[in-house]
Amino acid sequence: MNELEYTSVEICAGAGGQAIGLHQAGFRHLALVEIDAHAAATLGENIKHREEWSWEKQHCDVLPADVKDFRPARDLQKSAELLRTHGLDLLAGGVPCPPFSHAGKQLGRDDERDLFPRMLELVEELNPRAVMIENVRGIMDPKFVDYRDWIVAKLQGGTYRAVNGEQAHDRGLGYTVCKWGVLEASDFGVPQLRPRAILVAIRDDVLKDVKYEWPAPTHEDPVSVADSLEQSMLKRYERYFDGPYAEQARAAHERWLNTARKRDAELKGKGGGIAPTLVGGSKKHGGADLGPSRAKAAWKQLGVSGLGVANDTETCERKGTEGRDLFGPDGPMLTVEQAAIIQGFPPKWIFSGGKTAQYRQVGNAFPPPVAKAVGESILDVLRAARERDQQG
């Protein structure tokens, strides 16, 4: 390790969407904490098999644990010494969205799944140089203004309205909330409508005279579903271009491509032919599909059936599910691999568990390209601060 790496600890890491983006930005992970066993296995498998994650193989603890039970001093093994000697650059986390999601009851702080308080406890314990918290756009709704004020006050000090309605004050943890805003995934090359609320805070002694810059869109025009899935759809269909399904396969493939391209052309300049927001659902509900009725209708206009998730190509052929997966009246269903493309995952990212468990990991992910953009914006500050402090 010639130059000291910029390190991060991430809670609620899921299948690694945010971790991938932060890694691409230049952060190296000391720990990834994730309660879901399948998602934790996904993280472990990719660290083990991907050459570009060799640093993590040596230094990163993947902890299949409830973040409420996560104790850094006790649980970090590989990275304990690095954390002790150099501190932590970034604490990141996509805390659960159901408390603030428009699809739920929006109970906010009254929802037992709200992990903002735990995140703030970890900020106090780990004292990172920067903090990044991701959530659904719903948290920016007017009804949560008091809760947002409380979170900001906890980080940087200030006044907020307490649960009993009275004014309260917090001294803060010594951070500046540089920005709490919404980023749209399609502005960063993700072929999907997926707005996310991101909070970025920098520790005051790090920030000083350095200016934080919110990420600018990387794509003027959205990347369409047609462009994103063209190669993978051809790969799925072309294995049937010869043989008993030849005519059906060629016709179904052409129908999908024409439908997707037509939708793309219709929406040129109006947001492009991008996908509706993928949803992972929860363990309480049955098998995976592409979301509520409105989302399924939007997928149908893109030539895709949203009624379920397709088997991968080998399983489809082995089980003979072509009729359901590829030749249905509403078009092909997406495979997990294709859903991962729609989320902006890198090729060949390994997902653990059965098909439904894999799809849920994908559907609940934070798109890596958006995480990368935010990671780069934070890293710019950390690099400038390190350079300033070395010169001083």
C-alpha positions in Angstrom: 0.0 0.0 0.0 2.1 2.9 -1.3 -0.4 5.8 -0.7 -2.9 5.2 2.1 -6.2 4.0 0.7 -9.4 5.9 1.3 -11.5 3.6 3.4 -15.2 3.0 4.0 -17.5 1.0 6.2 -21.0 0.4 4.8 -24.1 -0.7 6.7 -27.2 -2.2 5.0 -24.9 -3.1 2.1 -27.4 -5.4 0.3 -26.0 -7.1 -2.8 -23.3 -4.4 -3.2 -24.9 -1.8 -5.4 -23.5 1.1 -3.3 -20.3 -0.8 -2.5 -19.6 -1.3 -6.2 -20.1 2.4 -7.0 -18.0 3.5 -4.0 -15.3 1.0 -5.0 -15.3 2.4 -8.6 -15.0 5.9 -7.2 -11.8 4.9 -5.3 -12.9 3.8 -1.8 -11.7 0.6 -0.3 -14.1 -1.2 2.1 -13.1 -2.2 5.6 -16.5 -3.7 6.4 -19.8 -4.5 4.7 -22.6 -5.1 7.1 -25.8 -6.8 5.8 -28.5 -8.7 7.6 -29.8 -10.8 4.7 -27.9 -14.0 4.5 -28.2 -14.3 0.7 -27.0 -10.7 0.1 -24.1 -11.2 2.5 -23.1 -14.4 0.6 -23.3 -12.3 -2.6 -20.8 -9.8 -1.2 -18.5 -12.6 0.0 -18.5 -14.4 -3.3 -17.7 -11.4 -5.4 -14.9 -10.3 -3.1 -13.5 -13.8 -3.3 -13.7 -14.1 -7.1 -13.2 -10.6 -8.6 -9.6 -9.6 -9.1 -10.3 -5.9 -8.7 -11.6 -6.6 -5.2 -8.3 -8.2 -4.0 -7.7 -5.4 -1.5 -11.1 -6.2 0.1 -10.2 -9.9 0.1 -7.3 -9.0 2.4 -8.8 -6.2 4.5 -12.7 -6.4 4.4 -14.9 -8.0 6.9 -18.3 -9.1 5.4 -20.6 -9.3 8.4 -23.9 -11.1 8.0 -25.4 -9.2 10.9 -28.2 -6.9 12.0 -26.7 -3.4 12.1 -28.3 -2.9 15.5 -26.0 -5.7 16.8 -22.9 -4.4 14.9 -20.1 -3.4 17.2 -17.1 -2.2 15.2 -14.6 -2.6 18.1 -15.7 -6.2 18.5 -16.6 -7.3 15.0 -13.9 -5.9 12.8 -11.1 -8.5 12.5 -9.2 -8.0 9.2 -9.5 -4.2 9.3 -9.2 -3.5 13.1 -5.5 -2.3 12.9 -6.0 -0.1 9.8 -9.1 1.5 11.4 -7.2 2.1 14.7 -4.1 3.7 13.1 -5.7 5.7 10.3 -9.3 6.2 11.2 -12.2 5.9 8.8 -12.8 8.1 5.7 -16.4 7.2 4.9 -19.4 5.7 6.7 -22.0 4.9 4.2 -25.4 3.2 4.2 -28.7 2.8 2.3 -30.8 2.7 5.4 -34.2 0.8 4.9 -36.6 2.8 2.8 -40.1 1.4 3.9 -40.5 4.0 6.7 -40.4 6.7 4.1 -41.5 5.0 0.9 -44.7 6.2 -1.0 -45.5 2.5 -1.5 -45.7 2.0 2.3 -47.5 3.7 5.2 -44.7 6.3 5.7 -44.5 5.9 9.4 -41.1 7.5 9.5 -39.5 7.5 13.0 -42.5 5.4 14.3 -41.4 2.5 12.0 -39.3 -0.1 13.7 -37.3 -0.5 10.5 -36.0 3.1 10.8 -32.2 2.9 11.1 -31.3 6.6 11.0 -30.8 6.6 14.8 -28.4 3.6 14.6 -26.5 5.3 11.7 -26.0 8.4 13.9 -24.8 6.2 16.8 -22.2 4.7 14.4 -21.2 8.2 13.2 -20.5 9.1 16.8 -18.6 5.8 17.5 -16.5 5.6 14.3 -16.0 9.4 13.8 -15.6 9.1 10.0 -14.3 12.0 7.9 -17.4 11.8 5.7 -20.9 10.4 5.9 -23.2 9.3 3.1 -26.8 8.1 3.7 -29.1 7.0 0.9 -32.9 6.6 1.1 -36.0 6.9 -1.1 -37.2 10.3 -2.3 -40.2 10.0 0.1 -38.0 11.1 3.0 -37.9 14.6 1.4 -41.7 14.9 1.6 -43.0 17.9 3.8 -44.4 15.5 6.4 -40.8 14.4 7.4 -39.4 18.0 7.7 -39.2 17.7 11.5 -37.4 14.4 11.3 -34.9 15.7 8.7 -34.3 18.7 11.0 -33.5 16.3 13.8 -31.0 14.3 11.7 -29.3 17.5 10.6 -29.2 18.8 14.1 -27.7 15.6 15.4 -24.9 15.9 12.8 -24.1 19.6 12.7 -26.0 21.1 15.7 -29.1 23.1 15.6 -32.7 23.4 16.6 -35.5 21.0 15.7 -39.1 20.2 16.7 -39.2 17.3 19.2 -41.8 14.5 19.1 -43.8 16.4 21.7 -43.9 19.4 19.4 -41.6 21.5 21.6 -38.4 23.2 20.2 -35.2 21.2 21.1 -31.5 21.8 20.4 -28.6 19.5 19.8 -24.9 20.4 19.9 -24.2 18.1 17.0 -21.3 15.7 16.2 -19.0 18.1 14.5 -20.2 17.7 10.9 -21.5 19.9 8.1 -24.4 18.6 6.1 -23.1 19.7 2.7 -26.2 18.5 0.8 -29.3 16.5 1.2 -30.9 16.2 -2.2 -32.4 13.9 -4.8 -30.4 12.3 -7.6 -32.2 10.6 -10.5 -30.5 7.4 -11.7 -31.3 8.0 -15.3 -29.1 11.1 -15.2 -26.1 8.8 -14.6 -26.7 6.2 -17.4 -29.0 3.9 -15.5 -31.9 2.9 -17.8 -34.4 3.3 -15.1 -36.6 5.9 -13.3 -35.1 5.7 -9.8 -34.8 8.9 -7.8 -32.9 8.6 -4.5 -32.4 11.0 -1.6 -28.7 11.3 -0.6 -27.3 13.0 2.4 -23.6 14.0 2.4 -21.9 15.3 5.5 -18.2 16.1 6.0 -16.5 16.4 9.4 -15.8 20.0 10.2 -12.0 19.6 10.7 -11.8 17.9 7.3 -14.0 20.3 5.4 -12.6 23.7 6.6 -11.9 25.7 3.4 -12.7 22.9 0.9 -15.9 23.3 -1.2 -18.1 20.3 -1.7 -19.6 19.9 -5.2 -22.9 17.9 -5.7 -22.6 15.4 -8.6 -23.5 16.7 -12.0 -25.4 14.4 -14.4 -23.1 12.3 -16.6 -25.7 11.6 -19.3 -27.6 14.3 -21.1 -29.9 11.8 -22.8 -31.1 8.7 -20.9 -29.9 5.2 -21.8 -32.9 3.3 -23.0 -34.1 -0.2 -22.1 -33.8 -1.2 -25.8 -30.1 -0.3 -25.9 -29.4 -1.8 -22.5 -31.0 -5.2 -23.1 -30.5 -5.6 -26.9 -27.4 -7.9 -26.6 -28.7 -10.0 -23.7 -32.2 -10.5 -25.3 -30.5 -11.6 -28.5 -28.4 -14.1 -26.6 -31.5 -15.5 -24.9 -33.4 -15.9 -28.1 -30.7 -16.9 -30.6 -30.2 -20.3 -29.0 -33.7 -21.1 -30.3 -33.2 -19.7 -33.8 -32.6 -23.2 -35.1 -34.8 -26.2 -34.2 -38.4 -26.6 -33.3 -38.8 -23.1 -31.8 -37.0 -21.3 -34.7 -39.9 -19.4 -36.2 -41.5 -18.6 -32.8 -38.1 -17.4 -31.4 -37.3 -15.1 -34.3 -40.8 -13.6 -34.4 -40.8 -13.1 -30.6 -37.3 -11.5 -30.6 -38.2 -9.1 -33.5 -41.5 -8.2 -31.7 -39.6 -7.3 -28.5 -37.0 -5.3 -30.3 -39.6 -3.4 -32.4 -41.8 -2.6 -29.4 -38.9 -1.4 -27.3 -37.4 0.7 -30.1 -40.9 2.2 -30.9 -41.3 3.2 -27.2 -37.8 4.7 -27.2 -38.6 6.8 -30.3 -42.0 7.9 -28.9 -40.3 9.2 -25.8 -37.2 10.8 -27.4 -36.6 14.1 -25.6 -39.2 13.2 -22.9 -37.1 11.0 -20.8 -36.4 8.2 -23.3 -37.6 4.6 -23.2 -36.3 3.9 -19.6 -37.7 1.4 -17.2 -40.0 2.1 -14.2 -38.5 1.7 -10.8 -37.5 -1.9 -10.1 -38.7 -3.1 -6.7 -37.4 -6.0 -4.7 -40.4 -6.6 -2.5 -40.1 -8.3 0.8 -40.0 -11.8 2.3 -43.6 -11.3 3.5 -44.8 -11.4 -0.1 -44.8 -14.2 -2.6 -42.6 -14.6 -5.7 -40.8 -11.8 -7.4 -42.3 -9.7 -10.2 -41.6 -6.2 -11.7 -43.8 -4.2 -9.3 -47.4 -2.9 -9.0 -49.9 -2.7 -11.9 -48.7 0.7 -13.1 -45.1 -0.6 -13.4 -46.2 -3.7 -15.2 -48.1 -1.6 -17.7 -45.0 0.5 -18.3 -42.9 -2.6 -18.9 -45.5 -4.0 -21.3 -45.0 -0.8 -23.4 -41.3 -1.7 -23.5 -42.2 -5.2 -24.8 -41.5 -6.9 -21.4 -43.8 -9.0 -19.3 -43.7 -7.9 -15.7 -45.7 -10.8 -14.3 -42.6 -12.6 -13.0 -38.9 -13.2 -13.3 -37.5 -15.5 -16.0 -35.2 -18.4 -15.4 -31.6 -17.9 -16.7 -30.9 -19.3 -20.2 -29.6 -22.7 -19.0 -32.4 -23.3 -16.5 -35.0 -22.2 -19.0 -33.7 -24.7 -21.6 -33.4 -27.5 -19.0 -36.8 -27.0 -17.5 -38.5 -26.1 -20.7 -40.0 -22.8 -19.5 -39.5 -21.0 -22.9 -43.3 -20.5 -23.3 -43.5 -18.6 -20.0 -40.1 -16.9 -20.1 -39.7 -15.9 -23.8 -42.8 -16.5 -25.8 -45.6 -15.0 -23.7 -48.2 -12.6 -25.2 -46.8 -9.6 -23.3 -43.2 -10.4 -24.3 -40.3 -11.9 -22.5 -39.8 -11.8 -18.8 -36.5 -10.3 -17.5 -33.9 -12.6 -16.1 -32.1 -11.7 -12.9 -29.0 -10.8 -15.0 -31.1 -8.4 -17.1 -32.7 -6.8 -14.0 -29.1 -6.3 -12.8 -28.3 -4.5 -16.1 -31.3 -2.2 -15.5 -29.8 -1.4 -12.1 -26.4 -0.6 -13.5 -24.5 -3.6 -12.0 -21.3 -4.6 -13.7 -21.3 -7.7 -15.9 -21.1 -11.1 -14.3 -21.7 -9.8 -10.7 -22.6 -13.1 -8.8 -25.9 -13.2 -6.9 -26.4 -15.9 -4.2 -29.5 -17.8 -3.4 -32.5 -18.9 -5.5 -34.1 -16.8 -8.3 -36.5 -14.9 -6.0 -33.8 -14.2 -3.5 -31.4 -13.0 -6.2 -34.1 -10.8 -7.8 -34.9 -9.2 -4.5 -31.2 -8.3 -4.0 -31.2 -6.6 -7.4 -34.6 -4.9 -7.0 -33.6 -3.4 -3.6 -30.2 -2.1 -4.8 -28.8 1.4 -5.0 -27.6 1.8 -8.7 -23.7 1.6 -8.7 -23.3 4.5 -11.2 -25.1 6.9 -8.9 -23.1 5.7 -5.9 -19.9 6.2 -7.9 -20.9 9.8 -8.7 -21.6 10.6 -5.1 -18.4 8.7 -4.0 -16.3 10.8 -6.4 -17.8 14.0 -5.1 -16.9 13.0 -1.5 -13.4 11.8 -2.5 -12.7 15.1 -4.1 -13.1 16.8 -0.7 -11.1 14.1 1.1 -8.2 14.3 -1.4 -8.1 18.1 -1.2 -8.2 18.0 2.6 -5.4 15.4 2.8 -3.2 17.4 0.4 -3.9 20.6 2.4 -3.1 18.9 5.7 0.1 17.3 4.3 1.3 20.7 3.1 0.4 22.3 6.4 
